[in-house]
Amino acid sequence: MAKNIHPLIQLQGTLSDITFVNSHSYKPHVRAKRGSYKKAEINSSLAQQANRTKLLNAVAKPVHDSLPIYCGQFKERQLWQKILQRLRQAPTNHPATLLQQLIKLDINSKYPAEQLLPAITLTQNKQELLVGLQTSMHPVFDLKQYDSYYYEAVVIFINRQLIPTHRSISTEWIITRDAPPTFELAFTKPAGSVVFLLALAVRAGYNSSTVDVFKGMAMQIVEAGAIS
């Protein structure tokens, strides 16, 4: 029968970065020298990247959360990812520059708005943001039956704490047999707002009632910037 033979030489103490320990409680063992390991330091570039990701999420949230109030289920599922993808392309972290990356982003890419929206002008005075719509021709929807449409402008005002205030103004029904009209929509600037985002929707109708199908709607972010 095999027997355990205790070594004649017992090691104890520190050799290089290894400490030999003869312990009655834990039996003889080897461990690293005390103080030989330091806590890992976070790479500065990783820390900056984490801070920027946090900022981008904070800027994206008021936009992503506000738009469905006006478009409902029309918003595509990947909108959050598409917003963040665009924000990452911004050359600076200024909120106005970040939001400007979202210009011409369709709220549902399956139903693009580019050919359906009017020309847009944007001016500001001390109290208001003025949105002008110049319709040179009526939009053409992929629908069998429609005879009217209207526009809805949505402005998301955001303050320094990245808290949004959103407002919308809809035009009257526009009849396709009439001449294309022009509009000027005035939005009062909320106190404390520093940046804004403008989205414009168009909805088709029949007998001045909304055609409740996705083909009869489009919505796009058309402008963004700083409050002056």
Residue pairs with C-beta under 8 A, 6 or more apart in sequence:
10 22
10 28
11 20
12 20
12 21
12 22
13 19
13 20
14 20
14 33
16 33
17 32
17 33
17 36
18 30
18 31
18 32
18 33
19 30
19 31
19 32
19 33
19 34
20 28
20 30
21 28
21 29
21 30
21 31
22 28
23 29
52 93
55 93
56 84
56 87
56 88
56 98
57 84
58 162
59 87
59 95
59 98
59 99
59 162
60 80
60 83
60 84
60 87
61 162
62 156
62 158
62 162
62 163
62 164
63 83
63 99
63 102
63 156
63 164
63 197
63 221
64 79
64 80
64 83
65 164
66 154
66 156
66 164
66 166
67 75
67 79
67 107
67 154
67 156
67 199
67 219
68 75
69 166
70 152
70 154
70 166
70 168
70 199
70 201
70 219
71 107
71 108
71 201
71 217
71 219
74 107
74 108
74 111
74 214
74 217
74 219
75 107
75 108
76 107
76 108
76 109
76 110
79 107
79 108
82 105
82 109
83 102
83 105
86 101
86 102
86 105
87 98
87 101
87 102
89 101
90 97
90 98
90 100
90 101
91 97
95 158
95 162
95 194
95 195
96 194
96 195
96 224
96 225
96 226
99 158
99 195
99 196
99 197
99 224
99 225
100 224
100 225
102 197
102 221
102 224
103 221
103 222
103 223
103 224
104 114
104 220
104 221
104 222
105 220
105 221
106 112
106 113
106 114
106 218
106 219
106 220
107 199
107 201
107 219
107 220
107 221
108 214
108 218
108 219
110 214
111 214
111 215
111 217
111 218
112 218
112 220
113 200
113 201
113 202
113 218
113 219
113 220
114 220
115 139
115 140
116 139
116 140
116 141
116 202
116 218
117 139
117 151
117 200
117 202
117 218
117 220
117 222
118 133
118 134
118 135
118 136
118 151
118 180
119 133
119 134
119 135
119 136
120 131
120 132
120 133
120 134
120 198
120 200
120 222
120 223
121 131
121 132
121 134
122 129
122 130
122 131
122 132
122 198
122 223
123 129
123 130
123 132
124 130
124 189
124 227
124 228
127 188
127 189
128 186
128 187
128 188
128 189
129 155
129 186
129 187
129 189
129 196
129 198
129 227
130 184
130 185
130 186
130 187
131 153
131 155
131 169
131 184
131 185
131 186
131 187
131 198
132 182
132 183
132 184
132 185
133 151
133 153
133 171
133 182
133 183
133 184
133 185
133 200
134 182
135 174
135 180
135 181
135 182
136 180
137 180
138 149
138 174
138 176
138 180
139 149
139 202
139 204
141 149
141 204
141 211
141 215
141 216
142 215
143 204
143 211
143 213
143 215
143 216
145 206
145 211
146 176
146 204
146 205
146 206
146 211
146 216
147 175
147 176
147 177
147 205
147 206
147 207
148 173
148 174
148 175
148 176
148 204
148 205
148 206
148 207
148 208
149 173
149 174
149 176
149 202
149 203
149 204
149 205
150 170
150 171
150 172
150 173
150 174
150 202
150 203
150 205
151 170
151 171
151 174
151 183
151 200
151 201
151 202
152 168
152 169
152 170
152 171
152 200
152 201
152 202
152 203
153 168
153 169
153 170
153 185
153 187
153 198
153 199
153 200
153 201
154 166
154 167
154 168
154 198
154 199
154 200
154 201
155 166
155 167
155 168
155 187
155 196
155 197
155 198
155 199
156 164
156 165
156 166
156 196
156 197
156 199
157 164
157 165
157 166
157 167
157 189
157 190
157 193
157 195
157 196
157 227
158 164
158 165
158 193
158 194
158 195
158 196
158 197
159 165
159 190
159 192
159 193
159 194
160 192
160 194
165 190
165 193
167 187
167 188
169 185
169 186
169 187
171 181
171 183
171 185
173 205
173 208
174 180
174 181
175 208
189 227
193 227
194 226
194 227
195 224
195 225
195 226
195 227
196 224
196 225
196 226
196 227
197 221
197 223
197 224
198 221
198 222
198 223
198 224
199 219
199 220
199 221
199 222
200 219
200 220
200 222
201 217
201 218
201 219
202 217
202 218
202 219
203 210
203 211
203 216
203 217
204 210
204 211
204 215
204 216
204 217
205 211
205 216
210 216
